[in-house]
Amino acid sequence: MATADAPNVPLQQRALRTRAKILDATVESLVDDGYTATTTARVQELAGVSRGALIHHFPSKQELLMDAVAHLAVRRGRWFTEQAARLESPPDRCAAGMGLLWSTMSGPLFAAATELWVAARTDDTLRDALVVHERRLGVEARTVIAEVLDEPDPEDPTFRAALDHALQTFRGAALTALLRDDARWERQMVRVTTETFCQMMNHDPQRTRP
């Protein structure tokens, strides 16, 4: 059986690479062109694939966008985890955790997500898909932040409440920052949010790792 399947492996790998290329191009178009201008023709152009290849993987724009939602969530989760792995025993856990969370509120992946969130206001199908993947991404983020803070239970109600408060504050600030380029305001907002999070968690903001 293994011998019979072997010749198909390269073809399957090519198909997966093509699919990933198309989904990456969709994210790129969301960032550069916006949701409305992210058409199948534009995605095809950016991906450098034939019309037939695009339709083979995604027969409609709706299917393309639904899979792009999942693809974007995976990329955001992977980026978040990779950034956390680079912290290497931060001296101030609260500041490190909040800095990591704030870092997710900028860059091309956040821009693509923002385009989808806004479009979901009037698209129930898109909204339903986003809710599923955003919730999964939220669970992943809680786990990562808990590890950074050395919290034993990422589902602890106090931790969840404090993190949700910080997340909502940062998300609103990130949307405000689209129209307000003010580094001083941003630093103050991050500082106050970090202090609030630490107080809610009964942490000393200057707590150091043993």
Secondary structure, 3 states (H helix, E strand, C coil): CHHHHHHHHHHHHHHHHHHHHHHHHHHHHHHHHCCCCCCHHHHHHHHCCCHHHHHHHCCCHHHHHHHHHHHHHHHHHHHHHHHHHCCCCCCCHHHHHHHHHHHCCCCHHHHHHHHHHHHHCCCHHHHHHHHHHHHHHHHHHHHHHHHHHCCCCCCCHHHHHHHHHHHHHHHHHHHHHCCCCCHHHHHHHHHHHHHHHHHHCCCCCCCCCC
